[in-house]
């Protein structure tokens, strides 16, 4: 969008009525005081973060350029573009200085704070303001040095205040201009011609509470790309660049695109896009995602250090808690921070007990965000608890010297493989701490997911978010948490589409793997699994609509044929229940991914997939189990005590979409049917074929691909599968 700023019509200013100031800093400026992950969202040239007390900072850090007293700082800047700032009269306030340390009260030249074309000169230490009128579009704010004469220049705590409309009727004019620009862009993109790229999104997305991360590949097909990112919408199943867009990304093993701002516990449609220099817009496939339930982490601090130590630690704790609230679904956890001389390993690092009592030592390098987040992980169970149901230790006090520990949980390994953009990496640890390591000879530099030491803290938002999501993924894999879940944390572990049908296949070889589906049995009015994949048609009594509640992280399954929901059993078997409102607690399941893969054939291709435990709390954790055949109940489904072991395949369920099932069914062969070579007259050397039918009773003139019901002259009837 074009930028329009008021640099004329000075007489207009006298006609304006200034209203009471409204602080809009956090609405339009990202990270206005550098307190959240330091310099994230700011464009910085020649300046750096500082956390000493030589400048009256707000919080724990500020931004500076310093040179020796016999030099000048010269040129540098820290800036941020404010997107779509509404029209209005504004005041920008910044704490800043441009001094020479030998004469700190002597004004120096070459430093300004600015908003668009409006500037205020910065000299001695103090608070500076710049008033401006903004009419429409984007505007850049910041602190700029141009051949500055001082040797010590600093800024901190950007604040933006709105004082009223730019002029009478400006709000309507601003809205009209935005609508005109949208119409112009829509027409431009609709009528563009030229080479069309192919955009393919990664199947996996890493999802936090207020953002999501995605990767995608682009085949240019001769086009030159000028913009790339993700578009997203709460309501549009095929979002476009006319909806919300995000072009921000982290650079690590390619681009990790950041989709933000999002709201916690909310559904979004998201898809990647690119725009070429010819204004051709190409999209990837949309995905339906749900952000994590709102985390509720808080902190306290004892203020046992001096002012500098306490300032650094408080800023680090605040950063860490913000990151965990944005990246996890951790509930009702309070980190109790303290300064303690000699705390931690070697008498100068940090330590934290299960439950959240954290001590940070006198060593300055450990009074940082990375340290807080590392210790926070111990507070919620990493290295201090065993995984639910004795699935090996993620850490216990007797395992601290074991360095060949391997994390088997799928959610955590999927996360690091997404972040590293490869399958050749795995999560390992020493029984107390976790990290990622390369496999198969790969030697790329990895994100330091555990931040296991001050040397691994690089002050980046990517690292801090990766660490918090790493811990969240461990809980989703079953880590015993501190906030009431005994089976890890429920989450959006299966990405689905609300209008599609889904089918459930048990992963056990004797309970329907490759041939059976969970379905509603009208005869018994309950659930069973049946070997139905040998027919040409799978009826809707075996089809399910998936529903998900983003507030509690739990799924429900509604039968397509009758609208009844799978319900926790009150007796010996699983039940079905009609609902007149939203599903209740007895219709909700936590889907925890299992840890072993299985390969099935789909449309002549081998598909590696896995299952999910369907679990819930009922005086102990229960899971949906596929039973053996019985004369009374057939292939029944019953609740069993949750078995967290890999061998518990009777409790693990593969989810197939309607597209996957259609492809799979073409190749599904029941164990009772053999592949045979046939001609037009016989499939049996002894008896003549007298009739061929589909499974639905339609008479055929000849054998067809798939399943055929064949009648022989001797009275036998056989199912014959033809490839």
C-alpha positions as CSV (number, residue, x, y, z in Angstrom):
1,X,0.0,0.0,0.0
2,X,1.2,3.6,-0.7
3,X,2.4,5.7,2.1
4,X,0.7,9.1,2.6
5,X,1.9,11.5,5.3
6,X,0.9,15.0,6.2
7,X,3.8,17.3,5.2
8,X,1.6,20.1,4.0
9,X,-1.7,21.9,4.9
10,X,-0.1,23.4,8.0
11,X,-3.2,25.5,8.4
12,X,-5.2,22.3,8.9
13,X,-3.5,21.6,12.1
14,X,-5.0,24.6,13.8
15,X,-8.5,23.4,12.8
16,X,-8.1,20.0,14.6
17,X,-9.5,19.3,18.0
18,X,-7.0,17.3,20.1
19,X,-8.7,14.6,22.1
20,X,-7.5,12.8,25.2
21,X,-4.4,10.6,24.4
22,X,-4.9,6.9,24.1
23,X,-1.9,4.6,24.4
24,X,-1.9,2.4,21.3
25,X,1.7,1.2,21.7
26,X,1.0,-2.5,22.0
27,X,-1.7,-2.4,19.3
28,X,0.6,-1.2,16.6
29,X,4.2,-1.5,17.7
30,X,5.6,-5.0,18.1
31,X,8.0,-5.4,21.1
32,X,8.0,-1.7,21.8
33,X,10.4,-1.8,24.7
34,X,12.7,-4.7,23.5
35,X,11.6,-6.7,26.5
36,X,10.1,-9.7,24.6
37,X,12.9,-11.6,23.0
38,X,15.0,-8.6,22.6
39,X,15.3,-7.2,19.1
40,X,12.6,-9.4,17.5
41,X,10.5,-7.5,14.9
42,X,12.9,-4.5,14.8
43,X,15.2,-3.8,11.8
44,X,18.5,-3.1,13.3
45,X,21.6,-1.7,11.6
46,X,24.8,-1.1,13.6
47,X,23.1,-1.2,17.0
48,X,22.9,-3.9,19.7
49,X,21.0,-4.9,22.8
50,X,22.5,-3.9,26.2
51,X,21.3,-4.7,29.7
52,X,23.6,-2.6,32.1
53,X,22.3,0.3,34.2
54,X,24.3,3.0,32.4
55,X,21.2,4.2,30.7
56,X,17.7,4.7,32.3
57,X,16.2,1.6,30.6
58,X,12.6,0.4,30.9
59,X,12.8,-3.1,32.1
60,X,15.9,-5.2,31.6
61,X,17.4,-4.1,28.2
62,X,17.8,-1.2,25.8
63,X,19.5,-0.6,22.5
64,X,22.8,1.2,22.0
65,X,25.7,2.0,19.8
66,X,28.9,2.7,21.8
67,X,32.4,3.5,20.7
68,X,35.5,4.6,22.5
69,X,35.6,8.3,23.7
70,X,38.0,9.3,21.0
71,X,35.6,8.2,18.2
72,X,32.1,9.0,17.0
73,X,29.3,6.4,16.6
74,X,28.6,7.5,13.0
75,X,25.6,5.9,11.3
76,X,23.2,3.3,12.7
77,X,19.4,2.8,13.2
78,X,16.7,0.7,14.8
79,X,13.4,0.9,12.9
80,X,10.0,-0.8,12.6
81,X,7.3,-0.4,9.9
82,X,3.8,0.0,11.4
83,X,1.3,-1.8,9.1
84,X,-2.0,-0.1,8.2
85,X,-1.8,2.5,11.0
86,X,-5.2,4.2,11.0
87,X,-5.5,7.9,10.2
88,X,-5.0,10.2,13.2
89,X,-3.0,12.6,15.2
90,X,-0.2,10.8,17.1
91,X,2.6,11.3,19.5
92,X,5.6,9.0,19.6
93,X,7.6,9.0,22.8
94,X,11.1,7.5,23.2
95,X,13.7,7.5,25.9
96,X,17.0,8.3,24.1
97,X,20.4,10.0,24.2
98,X,23.2,11.0,22.0
99,X,26.1,12.0,24.2
100,X,29.8,12.2,24.4
101,X,30.8,10.6,27.7
102,X,33.4,13.2,28.5
103,X,30.8,16.0,28.3
104,X,27.4,14.3,28.8
105,X,25.5,17.6,29.1
106,X,26.8,19.0,25.9
107,X,24.3,18.5,23.0
108,X,25.6,16.3,20.2
109,X,24.4,16.2,16.6
110,X,23.2,13.6,14.1
111,X,20.6,11.6,16.1
112,X,16.8,11.7,15.7
113,X,13.7,9.8,16.7
114,X,11.2,9.8,13.8
115,X,7.8,8.8,12.5
116,X,7.7,8.9,8.7
117,X,9.1,12.3,7.6
118,X,8.7,13.8,11.1
119,X,11.7,14.0,13.3
120,X,12.9,15.3,16.7
121,X,16.6,15.8,17.4
122,X,18.1,13.7,20.2
123,X,20.9,15.1,22.3
124,X,21.3,14.7,26.0
125,X,19.7,11.9,28.0
126,X,16.0,12.3,28.3
127,X,12.5,11.5,27.0
128,X,11.8,12.7,23.4
129,X,8.6,13.1,21.5
130,X,7.6,13.6,17.9
131,X,4.1,14.7,17.0
132,X,2.7,13.8,13.6
133,X,-0.5,13.5,11.6
134,X,-0.9,10.3,9.7
135,X,-3.5,10.0,6.9
136,X,-3.3,6.5,5.5
137,X,-1.1,3.4,5.0
138,X,2.1,2.2,6.6
139,X,4.6,4.4,8.4
140,X,8.1,3.7,9.7
141,X,9.2,4.8,13.2
142,X,12.5,4.5,14.9
143,X,15.8,6.0,16.2
144,X,18.3,7.0,13.5
145,X,22.0,8.1,13.6
146,X,23.5,9.9,10.7
147,X,27.2,10.8,11.2
148,X,26.3,11.3,14.9
149,X,28.9,13.1,16.9
150,X,28.4,11.3,20.2
151,X,30.2,8.2,21.3
152,X,27.3,6.7,23.3
153,X,23.8,6.6,21.7
154,X,20.8,4.7,23.2
155,X,17.1,4.4,22.9
156,X,14.4,2.4,24.7
157,X,10.6,2.2,25.4
158,X,8.9,3.3,22.2
159,X,5.3,4.5,23.1
160,X,2.6,5.6,20.6
161,X,-0.3,7.7,21.6
162,X,-3.3,8.6,19.5
163,X,-4.7,12.1,20.1
164,X,-7.7,12.0,17.8
165,X,-8.7,12.1,14.1
166,X,-6.5,13.7,11.6
167,X,-9.4,16.0,10.5
168,X,-13.2,15.8,10.5
169,X,-14.2,13.0,8.2
170,X,-10.8,11.4,8.1
171,X,-12.0,8.1,9.4
172,X,-14.4,7.7,6.6
173,X,-11.8,8.8,4.0
174,X,-9.3,6.3,5.5
175,X,-11.8,3.5,5.2
176,X,-12.7,4.5,1.6
177,X,-9.0,4.5,0.6
178,X,-8.4,1.1,2.1
179,X,-11.4,-0.3,0.3
180,X,-10.2,1.3,-3.0
181,X,-6.8,-0.3,-2.5
182,X,-8.3,-3.7,-1.8
183,X,-10.5,-3.5,-4.9
184,X,-7.5,-2.4,-7.0
185,X,-5.3,-5.2,-5.7
186,X,-8.1,-7.8,-6.2
187,X,-8.5,-6.6,-9.9
188,X,-4.8,-6.6,-10.4
189,X,-4.3,-10.1,-9.1
190,X,-7.4,-11.4,-11.0
191,X,-6.2,-10.0,-14.3
192,X,-2.5,-10.8,-13.9
193,X,-0.8,-13.1,-16.5
194,X,2.5,-14.7,-16.6
195,X,4.4,-17.7,-15.4
196,X,2.6,-19.5,-12.6
197,X,4.6,-21.0,-9.7
198,X,3.7,-24.2,-7.9
199,X,3.3,-23.9,-4.1
200,X,3.5,-27.1,-2.0
201,X,3.1,-26.8,1.8
202,X,4.6,-29.1,4.3
203,X,2.1,-31.6,5.8
204,X,3.2,-30.8,9.3
205,X,2.7,-27.4,11.0
206,X,4.0,-26.4,14.4
207,X,1.2,-24.6,16.3
208,X,1.4,-22.5,19.4
209,X,-1.2,-20.4,21.2
210,X,-0.8,-17.1,19.2
211,X,1.1,-18.2,16.1
212,X,1.7,-21.2,13.8
213,X,4.8,-22.2,11.9
214,X,4.8,-23.5,8.4
215,X,7.2,-24.5,5.6
216,X,6.5,-24.7,1.9
217,X,8.4,-25.3,-1.4
218,X,8.0,-23.2,-4.6
219,X,8.7,-24.4,-8.1
220,X,9.1,-21.1,-9.9
221,X,8.3,-22.3,-13.5
222,X,10.2,-19.2,-14.7
223,X,8.5,-16.7,-12.5
224,X,10.3,-14.2,-10.3
225,X,8.9,-14.1,-6.8
226,X,8.4,-10.7,-5.1
227,X,6.4,-11.8,-2.0
228,X,5.8,-15.0,-0.1
229,X,4.1,-16.0,3.1
230,X,0.9,-17.4,4.5
231,X,-2.7,-16.1,4.3
232,X,-5.2,-17.0,7.0
233,X,-8.8,-16.6,7.9
234,X,-11.2,-17.7,10.7
235,X,-14.0,-18.2,8.2
236,X,-12.8,-18.5,4.6
237,X,-11.9,-22.2,3.8
238,X,-9.7,-20.9,1.0
239,X,-8.0,-17.8,2.3
240,X,-6.5,-15.4,-0.1
241,X,-4.1,-12.5,0.1
242,X,-7.2,-10.3,0.5
243,X,-7.6,-11.9,3.9
244,X,-4.9,-11.7,6.7
245,X,-1.4,-12.4,5.6
246,X,2.0,-12.8,7.3
247,X,5.3,-12.6,5.5
248,X,7.5,-12.8,8.6
249,X,9.8,-15.8,8.8
250,X,12.8,-17.3,10.6
251,X,15.8,-18.4,8.6
252,X,16.9,-21.9,9.6
253,X,17.4,-24.7,7.1
254,X,15.3,-22.7,4.7
255,X,12.5,-20.4,5.8
256,X,10.2,-21.2,8.7
257,X,7.2,-18.9,8.1
258,X,5.5,-17.4,11.1
259,X,1.7,-17.1,10.9
260,X,0.6,-14.4,13.3
261,X,-1.1,-12.8,15.1
262,X,-3.5,-15.6,16.0
263,X,-5.8,-16.0,19.0
264,X,-5.5,-18.9,21.4
265,X,-8.0,-21.9,21.2
266,X,-9.3,-20.7,17.8
267,X,-9.7,-22.4,14.4
268,X,-8.0,-20.9,11.3
269,X,-7.8,-21.8,7.7
270,X,-4.2,-21.2,6.5
271,X,-2.4,-21.7,3.2
272,X,0.9,-20.6,1.7
273,X,1.1,-18.2,-1.2
274,X,3.6,-16.4,-3.5
275,X,3.2,-13.3,-5.6
276,X,5.3,-12.9,-8.7
277,X,6.6,-9.7,-10.2
278,X,3.9,-10.0,-12.8
279,X,1.4,-10.0,-9.9
280,X,0.4,-13.6,-10.4
281,X,-0.7,-15.1,-7.1
282,X,-0.2,-18.9,-6.6
283,X,-1.5,-20.8,-3.5
284,X,-0.8,-24.1,-1.8
285,X,-3.5,-26.3,-0.3
286,X,-5.4,-24.9,2.6
287,X,-5.2,-26.5,6.0
288,X,-7.5,-26.3,9.0
289,X,-5.7,-25.7,12.2
290,X,-6.5,-25.0,15.8
291,X,-4.3,-23.0,18.1
292,X,-3.4,-24.3,21.6
293,X,-5.7,-23.7,24.6
294,X,-4.8,-20.6,26.5
295,X,-1.8,-21.2,28.8
296,X,-1.9,-19.6,32.3
297,X,1.7,-19.4,33.5
298,X,2.6,-16.7,36.1
299,X,5.8,-15.7,38.0
300,X,7.0,-14.2,41.2
301,X,10.5,-13.0,42.2
302,X,12.2,-12.6,45.6
303,X,14.5,-9.6,44.7
304,X,17.5,-11.0,46.7
305,X,20.2,-9.5,44.4
306,X,21.4,-6.0,43.7
307,X,19.5,-3.7,41.2
308,X,21.5,-4.8,38.2
309,X,21.1,-8.5,39.0
310,X,17.5,-8.2,39.8
311,X,16.8,-6.2,36.7
312,X,18.4,-8.9,34.4
313,X,16.7,-11.8,36.2
314,X,13.2,-10.1,36.2
315,X,13.5,-9.3,32.5
316,X,14.6,-12.9,31.8
317,X,11.8,-14.4,33.9
318,X,9.2,-12.2,32.2
319,X,10.5,-13.1,28.8
320,X,10.4,-16.8,29.6
321,X,6.8,-16.7,30.9
322,X,5.6,-14.8,27.9
323,X,7.2,-17.3,25.6
324,X,5.6,-20.2,27.5
325,X,2.2,-18.6,27.5
326,X,2.5,-18.0,23.7
327,X,3.9,-21.4,22.8
328,X,2.3,-23.9,25.2
329,X,-0.9,-25.0,26.8
330,X,0.6,-25.2,30.3
331,X,-2.0,-24.5,33.0
332,X,-1.9,-22.8,36.4
333,X,1.9,-22.9,36.7
334,X,3.7,-20.3,38.8
335,X,7.5,-20.0,38.5
336,X,9.0,-18.8,41.8
337,X,12.2,-17.1,40.9
338,X,15.1,-16.3,43.4
339,X,18.6,-14.9,43.3
340,X,20.9,-17.3,45.1
341,X,24.7,-17.1,45.2
342,X,26.2,-20.4,44.2
343,X,23.0,-22.0,42.8
344,X,23.2,-24.7,40.2
345,X,26.0,-26.8,38.8
346,X,29.6,-25.7,39.6
347,X,28.2,-23.2,42.1
348,X,27.3,-20.6,39.5
349,X,24.5,-21.6,37.1
350,X,20.9,-22.1,38.0
351,X,18.5,-24.8,39.2
352,X,14.8,-25.5,39.4
353,X,12.7,-28.2,41.2
354,X,9.5,-29.9,40.0
355,X,6.7,-27.5,40.7
356,X,8.6,-24.3,39.9
357,X,11.1,-23.1,42.6
358,X,14.0,-21.6,40.6
359,X,17.3,-20.3,41.9
360,X,19.6,-18.2,39.6
361,X,23.2,-17.7,40.6
362,X,25.5,-14.7,40.6
363,X,26.9,-15.5,37.1
364,X,25.7,-12.8,34.7
365,X,25.6,-15.2,31.7
366,X,23.0,-17.2,33.4
367,X,20.7,-14.3,34.3
368,X,19.1,-14.6,30.9
369,X,15.9,-15.8,29.2
370,X,17.4,-19.0,28.0
371,X,18.4,-20.0,31.5
372,X,14.9,-19.3,32.8
373,X,13.3,-21.4,30.0
374,X,15.7,-24.3,30.6
375,X,14.9,-24.3,34.3
376,X,11.2,-23.8,33.7
377,X,11.3,-27.1,31.7
378,X,12.6,-28.9,34.9
379,X,9.8,-27.2,36.8
380,X,7.1,-28.8,34.6
381,X,8.7,-32.3,34.5
382,X,11.7,-32.4,32.1
383,X,14.3,-34.4,33.9
384,X,12.3,-34.4,37.1
385,X,9.4,-36.8,36.3
386,X,8.9,-40.1,34.5
387,X,6.6,-40.4,31.5
388,X,3.1,-41.6,32.3
389,X,2.7,-45.4,32.6
390,X,6.4,-46.1,32.9
391,X,7.3,-45.5,29.3
392,X,11.0,-45.2,30.2
393,X,12.4,-42.2,31.9
394,X,12.7,-38.8,30.4
395,X,14.6,-38.2,33.6
396,X,14.7,-39.4,37.1
397,X,17.2,-38.7,39.8
398,X,19.0,-42.0,39.3
399,X,19.5,-41.5,35.6
400,X,21.6,-38.3,35.4
401,X,24.7,-40.0,34.1
402,X,23.1,-41.9,31.2
403,X,23.9,-40.3,27.9
404,X,22.3,-42.7,25.4
405,X,18.7,-42.0,26.3
406,X,16.3,-41.6,23.3
407,X,12.9,-39.9,23.2
408,X,10.4,-42.1,21.3
409,X,7.4,-39.7,21.5
410,X,6.1,-38.8,18.0
411,X,5.1,-35.1,18.7
412,X,8.5,-34.1,19.9
413,X,10.4,-35.8,17.1
414,X,8.0,-34.5,14.5
415,X,8.6,-30.9,15.8
416,X,12.4,-31.1,15.6
417,X,12.2,-32.7,12.2
418,X,10.0,-29.9,10.9
419,X,12.2,-27.2,12.5
420,X,15.4,-28.9,11.0
421,X,13.7,-29.6,7.7
422,X,14.9,-33.2,7.6
423,X,13.9,-36.7,8.9
424,X,17.6,-37.3,9.8
425,X,17.4,-35.9,13.3
426,X,16.1,-37.3,16.5
427,X,15.5,-36.3,20.1
428,X,17.9,-37.7,22.7
429,X,19.2,-36.8,26.1
430,X,21.0,-37.8,29.3
431,X,18.0,-38.7,31.4
432,X,17.7,-35.2,32.8
433,X,18.0,-33.0,29.8
434,X,16.9,-33.3,26.2
435,X,18.2,-32.0,22.8
436,X,18.2,-33.0,19.1
437,X,21.0,-34.8,17.3
438,X,21.7,-35.5,13.6
439,X,21.5,-39.0,12.3
440,X,22.9,-40.8,9.2
441,X,26.0,-38.7,9.0
442,X,24.2,-35.4,8.8
443,X,26.3,-32.6,10.4
444,X,24.1,-29.5,10.1
445,X,24.0,-27.0,13.0
446,X,20.9,-27.6,15.1
447,X,18.7,-25.4,17.2
448,X,19.6,-25.8,20.8
449,X,16.2,-27.0,21.9
450,X,17.1,-27.6,25.5
451,X,19.2,-24.4,25.9
452,X,21.5,-26.6,28.1
453,X,23.9,-23.9,29.2
454,X,24.4,-20.2,28.7
455,X,26.6,-20.9,25.7
456,X,23.5,-22.2,23.9
457,X,21.5,-19.0,24.4
458,X,21.6,-16.8,21.3
459,X,18.9,-14.3,22.4
460,X,16.6,-15.1,19.4
461,X,12.9,-15.6,19.3
462,X,13.4,-18.7,17.2
463,X,15.4,-20.4,19.9
464,X,13.0,-19.4,22.7
465,X,9.9,-20.5,20.9
466,X,11.6,-23.7,19.7
467,X,12.5,-24.5,23.3
468,X,9.0,-23.8,24.7
469,X,7.3,-25.8,21.9
470,X,9.8,-28.6,22.5
471,X,8.6,-28.9,26.1
472,X,5.0,-28.6,25.0
473,X,5.5,-31.5,22.6
474,X,7.0,-33.7,25.3
475,X,3.8,-33.2,27.3
476,X,1.7,-34.0,24.3
477,X,3.7,-37.2,24.1
478,X,2.8,-38.1,27.7
479,X,5.2,-36.3,30.0
480,X,3.8,-36.3,33.5
481,X,2.8,-32.6,34.0
482,X,2.2,-30.5,37.1
483,X,-1.3,-29.2,36.2
484,X,-3.6,-32.2,36.5
485,X,-3.2,-34.2,33.3
486,X,-2.0,-37.8,33.9
487,X,-1.7,-38.6,30.2
488,X,0.2,-35.6,29.0
489,X,-1.5,-32.7,27.4
490,X,-4.4,-33.0,25.0
491,X,-3.8,-31.1,21.8
492,X,-4.6,-30.8,18.1
493,X,-2.7,-33.9,17.2
494,X,-4.6,-34.8,14.0
495,X,-5.2,-32.2,11.4
496,X,-8.6,-32.7,9.8
497,X,-11.1,-31.0,7.5
498,X,-14.6,-30.4,9.0
499,X,-16.5,-31.4,5.9
500,X,-14.7,-34.6,5.1
501,X,-15.6,-38.1,6.2
502,X,-13.0,-40.2,8.1
503,X,-12.6,-43.9,8.8
504,X,-11.0,-45.7,11.8
505,X,-8.9,-48.9,11.3
506,X,-7.4,-50.8,14.2
507,X,-3.7,-51.2,14.0
508,X,-3.6,-54.8,15.3
509,X,-3.1,-57.5,12.7
510,X,-5.9,-59.6,14.3
511,X,-8.3,-56.7,14.8
512,X,-8.8,-55.5,11.3
513,X,-5.5,-54.0,10.1
514,X,-5.7,-53.8,6.3
515,X,-9.4,-54.9,6.1
516,X,-11.5,-53.7,9.0
517,X,-13.2,-50.4,10.0
518,X,-14.9,-49.2,13.1
519,X,-18.6,-48.9,12.4
520,X,-22.0,-48.5,14.0
521,X,-23.9,-51.8,14.2
522,X,-27.7,-51.3,13.9
523,X,-28.3,-54.9,15.1
524,X,-26.7,-54.3,18.5
525,X,-27.0,-50.5,18.5
526,X,-23.3,-50.1,19.4
527,X,-19.8,-50.1,18.0
528,X,-17.9,-52.9,16.4
529,X,-15.2,-53.4,13.9
530,X,-15.9,-55.3,10.7
531,X,-13.8,-56.5,7.7
532,X,-15.6,-54.3,5.3
533,X,-12.8,-53.2,3.0
534,X,-13.3,-56.2,0.7
535,X,-16.4,-54.6,-0.8
536,X,-16.7,-51.9,-3.4
537,X,-18.7,-49.6,-1.2
538,X,-18.1,-48.7,2.4
539,X,-21.4,-47.5,3.9
540,X,-21.7,-44.4,6.0
541,X,-22.2,-46.4,9.1
542,X,-18.4,-46.8,9.0
543,X,-17.8,-43.1,8.3
544,X,-17.2,-40.4,10.9
545,X,-17.2,-36.6,11.1
546,X,-14.4,-35.3,13.4
547,X,-15.1,-32.5,15.8
548,X,-12.5,-30.8,18.0
549,X,-12.8,-28.4,20.9
550,X,-9.9,-26.0,20.9
551,X,-10.6,-25.0,24.5
552,X,-9.8,-28.4,26.0
553,X,-7.8,-30.1,23.2
554,X,-10.3,-33.0,22.9
555,X,-11.9,-34.7,19.9
556,X,-15.4,-36.1,19.2
557,X,-16.5,-38.5,16.5
558,X,-20.0,-38.4,15.0
559,X,-21.3,-41.2,12.8
560,X,-22.2,-40.0,9.3
561,X,-25.2,-42.4,9.0
562,X,-27.1,-41.6,12.2
563,X,-25.5,-38.6,13.8
564,X,-24.6,-40.5,17.0
565,X,-21.3,-39.9,18.8
566,X,-18.9,-42.4,20.1
567,X,-19.4,-42.3,23.9
568,X,-17.3,-43.5,26.8
569,X,-18.8,-46.8,28.1
570,X,-20.8,-46.8,31.3
571,X,-20.8,-50.6,31.1
572,X,-18.7,-53.2,29.5
573,X,-18.7,-51.9,25.9
574,X,-18.4,-48.6,24.1
575,X,-21.7,-46.9,23.3
576,X,-23.2,-44.5,20.8
577,X,-25.3,-41.5,21.8
578,X,-27.4,-38.9,20.1
579,X,-26.7,-35.3,21.0
580,X,-29.0,-32.4,20.9
581,X,-26.3,-29.9,21.7
582,X,-22.5,-29.9,21.6
583,X,-20.8,-33.2,22.7
584,X,-20.3,-33.5,26.4
585,X,-17.4,-34.8,28.4
586,X,-18.3,-38.4,27.8
587,X,-18.1,-37.9,24.0
588,X,-14.6,-36.4,24.1
589,X,-11.3,-38.2,23.6
590,X,-7.6,-37.2,23.8
591,X,-5.8,-38.4,20.7
592,X,-2.3,-39.3,21.6
593,X,-0.1,-40.4,18.6
594,X,1.5,-43.8,19.0
595,X,5.2,-44.3,18.3
596,X,5.5,-47.1,15.7
597,X,4.8,-46.9,12.0
598,X,2.9,-49.3,9.8
599,X,2.8,-49.5,6.0
600,X,-0.3,-49.9,4.0
601,X,-0.8,-49.8,0.3
602,X,-2.7,-46.9,-1.2
603,X,-3.1,-46.6,-5.0
604,X,-0.1,-48.7,-5.8
605,X,2.0,-46.7,-3.4
606,X,3.3,-47.7,0.0
607,X,2.0,-45.3,2.7
608,X,3.7,-45.2,6.0
609,X,1.3,-44.2,8.7
610,X,0.6,-44.7,12.4
611,X,-2.2,-44.8,14.9
612,X,-3.6,-42.9,17.8
613,X,-4.7,-43.9,21.3
614,X,-8.3,-42.7,22.0
615,X,-8.0,-42.0,25.8
616,X,-10.0,-40.4,28.6
617,X,-10.1,-40.2,32.3
618,X,-12.5,-42.4,34.3
619,X,-11.1,-43.3,37.7
620,X,-7.9,-43.9,35.9
621,X,-7.0,-43.5,32.2
622,X,-9.0,-45.6,29.7
623,X,-8.5,-46.3,26.0
624,X,-10.8,-47.6,23.2
625,X,-9.9,-51.2,22.5
626,X,-10.8,-53.5,19.6
627,X,-11.9,-56.9,21.0
628,X,-11.7,-60.4,19.6
629,X,-14.7,-61.9,17.9
630,X,-17.5,-63.3,20.1
631,X,-20.8,-64.9,19.2
632,X,-22.8,-62.5,21.4
633,X,-21.2,-59.2,20.4
634,X,-19.2,-59.9,17.2
635,X,-16.1,-57.8,16.9
636,X,-16.9,-55.5,19.9
637,X,-15.3,-52.3,21.1
638,X,-14.7,-51.9,24.8
639,X,-12.9,-49.6,27.2
640,X,-9.6,-50.9,28.7
641,X,-7.0,-49.5,31.0
642,X,-4.8,-47.3,28.9
643,X,-1.7,-49.2,27.8
644,X,1.1,-46.8,26.9
645,X,3.4,-49.5,25.4
646,X,4.2,-49.9,21.8
647,X,2.7,-53.4,21.8
648,X,-0.8,-52.1,22.7
649,X,-1.9,-52.2,19.0
650,X,-5.4,-53.2,19.9
651,X,-5.8,-49.7,21.5
652,X,-4.2,-47.9,18.5
653,X,-6.4,-46.6,15.7
654,X,-5.3,-45.4,12.2
655,X,-7.4,-42.5,10.9
656,X,-8.0,-42.5,7.1
657,X,-9.6,-39.6,5.2
658,X,-12.3,-40.3,2.6
659,X,-9.6,-39.6,-0.1
660,X,-7.2,-42.0,1.5
661,X,-9.9,-44.7,1.9
662,X,-11.0,-44.4,-1.7
663,X,-7.4,-45.0,-2.9
664,X,-6.8,-47.7,-0.2
665,X,-9.9,-49.7,-1.0
666,X,-8.8,-50.3,-4.6
667,X,-5.9,-52.3,-3.3
668,X,-7.4,-53.8,-0.1
669,X,-7.5,-57.6,-0.2
670,X,-9.0,-59.5,2.7
671,X,-7.2,-62.5,3.9
672,X,-9.9,-64.8,2.6
673,X,-9.5,-63.6,-1.0
674,X,-6.6,-64.5,-3.3
675,X,-5.4,-62.8,-6.4
676,X,-6.0,-65.0,-9.4
677,X,-5.5,-64.8,-13.2
678,X,-8.8,-65.0,-15.1
679,X,-10.1,-65.0,-18.6
680,X,-13.6,-64.1,-19.7
681,X,-15.1,-67.5,-19.0
682,X,-13.6,-69.0,-15.9
683,X,-11.7,-68.4,-12.8
684,X,-11.7,-72.0,-11.8
685,X,-10.4,-74.8,-14.0
686,X,-13.1,-77.3,-12.8
687,X,-16.4,-75.3,-12.8
688,X,-18.0,-72.9,-15.2
689,X,-18.9,-69.3,-14.1
690,X,-22.7,-68.8,-14.4
691,X,-23.0,-65.3,-12.9
692,X,-20.8,-62.4,-11.9
693,X,-22.1,-59.6,-9.7
694,X,-20.8,-56.6,-7.8
695,X,-21.1,-56.6,-4.0
696,X,-24.2,-54.4,-4.4
697,X,-25.9,-57.1,-6.6
698,X,-25.4,-55.5,-10.0
699,X,-24.9,-58.1,-12.7
700,X,-21.8,-57.9,-14.8
701,X,-20.9,-59.3,-18.2
702,X,-17.3,-60.0,-17.2
703,X,-15.0,-59.8,-14.3
704,X,-14.0,-56.3,-13.4
705,X,-11.2,-54.7,-11.4
706,X,-11.8,-55.0,-7.7
707,X,-14.1,-57.4,-5.9
708,X,-16.5,-59.7,-7.9
709,X,-19.1,-62.0,-6.5
710,X,-18.8,-65.1,-8.7
711,X,-21.4,-67.9,-8.9
712,X,-20.3,-71.3,-10.3
713,X,-22.2,-74.1,-11.9
714,X,-21.6,-76.4,-8.9
715,X,-23.4,-73.9,-6.6
716,X,-20.4,-72.4,-5.0
717,X,-20.2,-68.6,-4.5
718,X,-16.8,-66.9,-4.2
719,X,-15.4,-63.4,-3.8
720,X,-12.7,-62.9,-6.4
721,X,-10.4,-59.9,-6.4
722,X,-9.0,-58.8,-9.7
723,X,-6.0,-56.4,-9.8
